[in-house]
Amino acid sequence: MAQLKAARATDVPPAMPDPDPDVVAADLGACVRHGRVDGLAAGSGRAEATATATTTAAAADQGRRRPPLVVVGHRGKGMNALASPDPRLRGDIRENTLRAFNAAAASHPAVAYVEFDVQVTRDGCPVIFHDNFIYTQQDGQVSAKRVTELNLDEFLSYGPQRDQGKAGKPLLRKLKDGRILKWDVQSEDALCTLREVFEGVHRRVGFNVELKFDDDLFYTEERLTCILKSVLKVVFEHANDRPIIFSSFQPDAAQLIRKLQDKYPVLFLTNGGTQVYADPRRNSLEEAVKLCVAGGLQGIVSEVRAILRQPSAVAKIKEANKLSLMTYGQLNNVAEVVYVQHLMGVDGVIVDLVQEIAEAVSAFTVVTAVQASGSQDGGGIVVGERMETAAVAVAGTPSFSPREVSFLLRLIPELVQ
């Protein structure tokens, strides 16, 4: 098996006890078997494989019927993790820009979506930016402004400018540890609006539109409605048949946009308990399921560690509640972890190492060319068992032997820790 390429997971204090690797390995084995890849058995507290011709044939048959794993480019061709020791994760293209989205689309046919963060400026324009505050430096002084308190013209005045004759304000970025660094990447591009993304990004890829809200602010229903209607106006005017998914960590926003429209699926983003938030609806997979069922949402996007710590949750999410399941997080930059999720039945992964992971996914599934137009019902992910993607067919079998899969199921709990 190829050497493991792992991106280091963020050091976040877990909100749940560290799992017992043997117990999780056994649960993973059971989950993979439940996901209809035969030839795997949990024994002696560990996942073990049997490699008979019968089970291999059964696995191959089920592999052909398994839906393709959806690869989603995080903020385009990957986030700019400026302090990462891994140069691949620092990013070579400025995140959340037209250049990043088109580079992701061009990187590999298995990339079916790009994910990006939408906020609405004070004058009502949906723009693409992840952080709540935008930082710059003038006359040696660092200053910060909340993105949603800027007018559009001021927002676009930061960073590189489309008009080559204009100089933009230098962009800085504040890290989680409080450091403020110069936001340098190899390939620059200007900040952009949601409308520009619809007009300027190749129609081959769908959009995972994350509705971004500040955890430190309180939002009335009236305010949320105003923000979401600004986003929906642009989407309805410019999406045409492009596949669209809405997602949000803000529970009220996720439920409200589902009420405001029924054309595009809405998924709830959750850390799954890997961090603790004031809103209990964000602190476990169980609460996420309750929210989706109560609000008619079509799926969950979970931090990948939460799924790997609780493998049995996959069946409850997908089969018991008929929800789609996607994951995000730095472990999704490990090809072997992505492969095991595919065996478990996860529908899609949001990744930073877009080309590398897309190539790995292509190695264990044969994905047809992505169609320029979307699928029915507005395209994109449809609910539960009928989840459809721009990658419409799969034929092929996993490239790992049963023995190698057994090794992966023992290895992944160690990675989760």
C-alpha positions as CSV (number, residue, x, y, z in Angstrom):
1,M,0.0,0.0,0.0
2,A,1.2,3.5,-0.7
3,Q,2.9,5.4,2.1
4,L,0.4,7.3,4.3
5,K,0.3,11.0,3.5
6,A,-1.3,12.7,6.6
7,A,-2.1,16.3,7.2
8,R,-1.8,17.0,10.9
9,A,-5.2,17.5,12.6
10,T,-5.8,20.8,14.4
11,D,-5.0,20.6,18.1
12,V,-8.6,21.2,19.4
13,P,-9.4,20.0,22.9
14,P,-12.0,17.2,22.3
15,A,-15.4,17.5,23.9
16,M,-15.6,13.8,24.2
17,P,-13.3,11.2,25.8
18,D,-10.5,9.8,23.6
19,P,-11.8,6.6,22.0
20,D,-10.4,3.2,22.6
21,P,-8.7,2.4,19.3
22,D,-9.6,-1.3,19.4
23,V,-13.3,-0.5,20.1
24,V,-13.4,2.1,17.3
25,A,-11.7,-0.3,14.9
26,A,-14.3,-3.0,15.7
27,D,-17.1,-0.4,15.2
28,L,-15.5,0.7,11.9
29,G,-15.4,-2.9,10.8
30,A,-19.1,-3.4,11.6
31,C,-20.0,-0.1,9.9
32,V,-18.1,-1.0,6.7
33,R,-19.8,-4.4,6.6
34,H,-23.1,-2.6,7.1
35,G,-22.1,-0.4,4.2
36,R,-22.2,-3.6,2.1
37,V,-18.6,-4.1,1.4
38,D,-18.3,-7.8,2.3
39,G,-15.1,-9.6,3.3
40,L,-14.6,-7.7,6.5
41,A,-15.3,-9.0,10.0
42,A,-14.7,-7.6,13.5
43,G,-13.0,-10.1,15.7
44,S,-10.9,-9.9,18.9
45,G,-11.7,-6.2,19.2
46,R,-10.2,-5.6,15.8
47,A,-11.4,-5.5,12.2
48,E,-10.1,-8.6,10.3
49,A,-10.4,-9.5,6.7
50,T,-11.3,-12.7,4.9
51,A,-10.1,-12.9,1.3
52,T,-12.1,-15.7,-0.3
53,A,-13.0,-15.5,-3.9
54,T,-16.7,-15.4,-2.9
55,T,-16.4,-12.4,-0.7
56,T,-14.1,-10.6,-3.1
57,A,-16.7,-11.1,-5.9
58,A,-19.4,-9.8,-3.6
59,A,-17.4,-6.7,-2.7
60,A,-16.7,-6.0,-6.3
61,D,-20.4,-6.3,-7.1
62,Q,-21.4,-4.0,-4.3
63,G,-18.6,-1.6,-5.2
64,R,-20.1,-1.2,-8.7
65,R,-23.4,-0.3,-7.1
66,R,-22.0,2.1,-4.6
67,P,-22.7,5.8,-5.5
68,P,-19.6,7.8,-6.3
69,L,-18.0,9.7,-3.5
70,V,-18.4,13.5,-4.0
71,V,-15.2,15.5,-3.8
72,V,-15.7,19.1,-2.8
73,G,-12.9,21.7,-3.0
74,H,-12.7,23.6,0.3
75,R,-12.8,27.3,-0.4
76,G,-11.9,26.5,-3.9
77,K,-8.6,24.7,-4.2
78,G,-8.0,24.5,-0.5
79,M,-8.0,26.9,2.5
80,N,-4.9,29.1,3.1
81,A,-3.6,27.6,6.4
82,L,-0.8,30.2,6.7
83,A,0.9,28.7,9.7
84,S,0.8,25.1,8.6
85,P,4.1,23.2,8.5
86,D,2.8,21.5,5.4
87,P,3.3,23.8,2.4
88,R,0.5,22.0,0.6
89,L,-2.0,23.2,3.2
90,R,-0.7,26.8,3.2
91,G,-2.3,27.0,-0.3
92,D,-0.9,28.2,-3.6
93,I,-4.0,30.2,-4.6
94,R,-5.9,32.7,-2.6
95,E,-8.9,30.9,-1.1
96,N,-12.5,31.9,-1.9
97,T,-11.6,33.6,-5.3
98,L,-12.6,32.9,-8.9
99,R,-9.1,31.7,-9.6
100,A,-9.3,29.2,-6.7
101,F,-12.7,27.9,-7.8
102,N,-11.7,27.5,-11.5
103,A,-8.4,25.8,-10.5
104,A,-10.3,23.3,-8.4
105,A,-12.7,22.6,-11.3
106,A,-9.7,22.1,-13.7
107,S,-7.7,20.0,-11.3
108,H,-9.6,16.7,-11.8
109,P,-12.9,15.5,-13.2
110,A,-13.8,13.9,-9.8
111,V,-14.1,17.4,-8.2
112,A,-17.9,17.8,-8.4
113,Y,-18.4,20.9,-6.2
114,V,-16.5,23.9,-4.7
115,E,-17.4,25.1,-1.2
116,F,-17.3,28.8,-0.3
117,D,-18.4,31.1,2.5
118,V,-21.0,33.8,1.9
119,Q,-21.6,36.9,4.0
120,V,-23.7,39.9,3.2
121,T,-22.3,43.4,3.3
122,R,-24.0,46.4,5.0
123,D,-25.5,47.5,1.7
124,G,-27.0,44.1,1.0
125,C,-24.5,42.4,-1.4
126,P,-23.5,38.7,-0.8
127,V,-19.7,38.4,-0.9
128,I,-17.3,35.5,-0.6
129,F,-15.1,35.6,2.5
130,H,-14.5,33.2,5.4
131,D,-13.3,35.2,8.4
132,N,-15.7,37.5,10.3
133,F,-13.1,40.3,10.4
134,I,-10.9,41.6,7.6
135,Y,-7.5,42.9,8.6
136,T,-5.1,45.4,7.0
137,Q,-2.1,47.5,7.9
138,Q,-1.8,51.3,7.3
139,D,1.0,53.5,8.6
140,G,2.4,50.6,10.6
141,Q,-0.9,50.1,12.4
142,V,-3.1,46.9,12.1
143,S,-6.8,47.5,11.9
144,A,-9.8,45.2,11.7
145,K,-13.3,45.6,10.4
146,R,-16.2,43.3,10.5
147,V,-17.0,42.1,7.0
148,T,-20.8,42.6,7.4
149,E,-20.3,46.2,8.5
150,L,-18.5,47.2,5.3
151,N,-20.2,48.5,2.1
152,L,-19.4,46.5,-1.0
153,D,-16.9,49.1,-2.4
154,E,-14.9,49.0,0.8
155,F,-14.8,45.2,1.0
156,L,-13.5,45.0,-2.6
157,S,-10.8,47.6,-1.9
158,Y,-8.8,45.0,0.1
159,G,-6.2,42.9,-1.5
160,P,-5.4,42.5,-5.2
161,Q,-7.6,44.6,-7.6
162,R,-9.1,43.6,-10.9
163,D,-8.2,47.1,-12.2
164,Q,-4.5,46.8,-12.5
165,G,-4.1,50.5,-12.2
166,K,-5.5,50.5,-8.6
167,A,-3.6,49.4,-5.4
168,G,-5.6,47.5,-2.9
169,K,-5.2,47.6,0.9
170,P,-2.8,44.9,2.1
171,L,-4.5,41.9,3.5
172,L,-3.5,40.3,6.8
173,R,-5.0,37.3,8.6
174,K,-5.5,36.6,12.3
175,L,-4.9,33.0,13.3
176,K,-6.7,31.1,16.0
177,D,-3.6,31.5,18.3
178,G,-3.9,35.3,18.0
179,R,-1.0,35.9,15.6
180,I,-1.6,38.3,12.7
181,L,0.3,37.3,9.6
182,K,0.7,38.8,6.1
183,W,-1.7,36.9,3.9
184,D,0.7,35.8,1.2
185,V,0.0,33.1,-1.4
186,Q,1.8,32.2,-4.7
187,S,-1.2,33.0,-6.9
188,E,-3.3,36.1,-6.1
189,D,-6.7,37.1,-7.1
190,A,-9.2,39.7,-6.1
191,L,-12.0,39.3,-3.6
192,C,-15.4,38.7,-5.2
193,T,-19.1,38.7,-4.9
194,L,-21.5,35.8,-5.1
195,R,-22.8,37.1,-8.5
196,E,-19.3,37.1,-9.9
197,V,-18.8,33.5,-8.8
198,F,-21.9,32.4,-10.7
199,E,-20.8,34.4,-13.8
200,G,-17.1,33.5,-13.7
201,V,-16.7,29.9,-12.5
202,H,-16.9,27.0,-14.9
203,R,-20.3,25.5,-15.1
204,R,-18.9,22.0,-14.7
205,V,-18.8,22.3,-10.9
206,G,-21.6,22.7,-8.5
207,F,-21.6,25.1,-5.5
208,N,-21.7,24.3,-1.8
209,V,-22.8,27.6,-0.5
210,E,-21.9,27.9,3.2
211,L,-24.0,30.6,4.9
212,K,-21.6,32.3,7.3
213,F,-22.6,33.9,10.5
214,D,-20.6,35.2,13.5
215,D,-21.0,33.0,16.7
216,D,-20.5,36.1,18.8
217,L,-23.6,37.9,17.4
218,F,-27.3,37.4,18.1
219,Y,-29.5,37.3,15.0
220,T,-33.2,38.0,15.1
221,E,-35.4,36.0,12.7
222,E,-36.0,39.3,10.8
223,R,-32.3,39.9,10.4
224,L,-31.6,36.3,9.3
225,T,-34.5,36.5,6.8
226,C,-33.1,39.7,5.3
227,I,-29.6,38.2,4.9
228,L,-30.9,34.9,3.4
229,K,-33.2,36.7,1.0
230,S,-30.2,38.7,-0.3
231,V,-28.4,35.4,-1.0
232,L,-31.4,33.7,-2.5
233,K,-32.0,36.6,-4.9
234,V,-28.6,36.1,-6.5
235,V,-28.9,32.4,-6.5
236,F,-32.3,32.4,-8.2
237,E,-31.2,34.9,-10.8
238,H,-27.9,33.3,-11.8
239,A,-27.8,29.6,-10.8
240,N,-29.8,28.4,-13.8
241,D,-29.2,24.6,-13.8
242,R,-25.9,24.6,-11.8
243,P,-26.1,22.1,-8.8
244,I,-26.4,24.0,-5.5
245,I,-26.2,22.9,-1.9
246,F,-26.8,25.3,1.0
247,S,-25.1,24.6,4.4
248,S,-24.6,26.5,7.6
249,F,-23.4,26.1,11.2
250,Q,-26.1,28.5,12.3
251,P,-29.1,26.2,13.2
252,D,-31.7,28.9,12.8
253,A,-30.3,30.0,9.5
254,A,-30.3,26.5,8.2
255,Q,-33.9,25.9,9.1
256,L,-35.0,29.3,7.8
257,I,-33.5,28.9,4.4
258,R,-35.2,25.6,4.1
259,K,-38.5,27.4,4.8
260,L,-37.7,30.2,2.3
261,Q,-37.1,27.8,-0.6
262,D,-37.5,24.1,-1.5
263,K,-35.5,24.0,-4.8
264,Y,-32.1,23.3,-3.3
265,P,-31.1,21.0,-0.5
266,V,-30.0,22.3,2.9
267,L,-27.4,20.6,5.0
268,F,-26.6,21.4,8.7
269,L,-22.9,21.8,9.5
270,T,-21.8,20.3,12.9
271,N,-18.6,19.8,14.7
272,G,-20.2,16.6,16.1
273,G,-18.9,17.2,19.6
274,T,-15.2,17.8,18.7
275,Q,-15.6,21.3,20.2
276,V,-18.1,22.8,22.7
277,Y,-20.4,25.7,21.7
278,A,-23.0,27.6,23.7
279,D,-25.8,26.3,21.4
280,P,-26.4,22.6,22.2
281,R,-27.7,21.9,18.8
282,R,-24.1,22.2,17.5
283,N,-22.5,19.8,20.0
284,S,-23.4,16.3,18.9
285,L,-24.4,14.3,15.9
286,E,-27.6,13.3,17.7
287,E,-28.6,16.9,18.1
288,A,-27.8,17.5,14.4
289,V,-30.1,14.7,13.4
290,K,-32.9,16.1,15.5
291,L,-32.5,19.5,14.0
292,C,-32.6,18.1,10.4
293,V,-35.7,16.0,11.1
294,A,-37.5,18.8,12.8
295,G,-36.6,21.4,10.1
296,G,-36.9,19.2,7.1
297,L,-33.2,19.5,6.2
298,Q,-31.8,17.0,3.8
299,G,-28.4,16.2,5.4
300,I,-25.5,16.7,7.7
301,V,-21.9,17.9,7.1
302,S,-19.9,16.6,10.1
303,E,-16.4,17.1,11.3
304,V,-14.8,13.9,10.1
305,R,-13.4,12.9,13.5
306,A,-16.9,12.8,14.9
307,I,-17.9,10.2,12.3
308,L,-14.7,8.1,12.9
309,R,-15.2,8.2,16.6
310,Q,-18.9,7.1,16.2
311,P,-19.0,4.9,13.2
312,S,-22.4,3.5,14.1
313,A,-23.9,7.0,13.6
314,V,-23.5,6.7,9.8
315,A,-26.3,4.1,9.5
316,K,-28.5,6.1,11.9
317,I,-28.0,9.3,9.8
318,K,-28.3,7.8,6.4
319,E,-30.8,4.9,6.8
320,A,-32.8,5.5,9.9
321,N,-33.3,9.2,9.1
322,K,-32.8,9.2,5.3
323,L,-30.3,12.0,5.5
324,S,-27.2,12.7,3.3
325,L,-23.9,12.7,5.0
326,M,-20.8,14.7,4.1
327,T,-17.6,15.4,6.2
328,Y,-15.0,18.2,6.5
329,G,-11.8,18.5,8.5
330,Q,-8.1,18.0,8.1
331,L,-8.2,14.2,8.2
332,N,-10.0,14.4,4.9
333,N,-6.6,15.3,3.4
334,V,-5.5,11.7,4.1
335,A,-6.5,9.5,1.2
336,E,-6.8,6.4,3.3
337,V,-9.3,8.1,5.7
338,V,-11.3,9.2,2.7
339,Y,-11.3,5.6,1.4
340,V,-12.7,4.2,4.6
341,Q,-15.4,6.8,4.6
342,H,-16.4,5.7,1.2
343,L,-16.7,2.1,2.5
344,M,-18.7,3.3,5.4
345,G,-21.2,5.0,3.1
346,V,-20.3,8.7,3.5
347,D,-21.6,10.6,0.5
348,G,-19.0,13.4,0.1
349,V,-15.8,14.9,1.5
350,I,-14.7,18.5,1.7
351,V,-11.0,18.6,1.2
352,D,-8.0,21.0,0.9
353,L,-5.7,18.8,-1.1
354,V,-8.2,18.9,-3.9
355,Q,-6.2,17.3,-6.7
356,E,-4.5,14.7,-4.5
357,I,-7.7,13.5,-2.9
358,A,-9.6,13.6,-6.2
359,E,-6.9,11.4,-7.8
360,A,-7.1,9.0,-4.8
361,V,-10.9,8.8,-5.1
362,S,-10.6,8.2,-8.8
363,A,-8.3,5.3,-8.1
364,F,-10.9,3.4,-6.2
365,T,-13.9,4.4,-8.2
366,V,-14.3,5.1,-11.9
367,V,-16.2,8.3,-12.2
368,T,-17.8,9.3,-15.5
369,A,-17.1,12.8,-17.0
370,V,-19.0,15.4,-15.0
371,Q,-21.9,16.8,-17.0
372,A,-22.1,20.5,-17.7
373,S,-25.7,20.7,-16.6
374,G,-27.1,19.8,-13.2
375,S,-29.5,16.9,-12.3
376,Q,-33.2,17.1,-11.6
377,D,-34.7,19.2,-8.8
378,G,-32.1,22.0,-9.2
379,G,-29.2,19.5,-9.4
380,G,-26.8,18.6,-6.7
381,I,-27.4,16.4,-3.7
382,V,-30.9,15.1,-3.4
383,V,-31.9,13.5,-0.2
384,G,-31.1,10.2,1.4
385,E,-30.9,7.1,-0.8
386,R,-31.5,9.2,-4.0
387,M,-28.4,11.4,-3.5
388,E,-27.4,12.5,-6.9
389,T,-24.2,14.3,-8.0
390,A,-22.7,15.8,-11.1
391,A,-20.5,12.6,-11.1
392,V,-23.3,10.4,-12.3
393,A,-22.0,6.8,-12.4
394,V,-19.5,4.5,-10.8
395,A,-18.0,1.3,-12.1
396,G,-15.0,-0.3,-10.4
397,T,-13.8,-1.7,-7.2
398,P,-11.6,-0.5,-4.3
399,S,-7.9,-0.6,-5.1
400,F,-7.1,-2.0,-1.6
401,S,-7.0,-5.7,-0.8
402,P,-9.1,-7.0,2.2
403,R,-5.9,-7.3,4.2
404,E,-5.0,-3.7,3.5
405,V,-8.6,-2.6,4.5
406,S,-8.2,-4.4,7.8
407,F,-5.0,-2.5,8.4
408,L,-6.7,0.8,7.6
409,L,-9.5,0.1,10.1
410,R,-6.9,-0.4,12.8
411,L,-4.9,2.6,11.8
412,I,-7.7,5.2,11.6
413,P,-8.6,5.2,15.3
414,E,-5.0,6.1,16.0
415,L,-5.2,9.0,13.6
416,V,-8.4,10.2,15.3
417,Q,-6.6,10.4,18.6
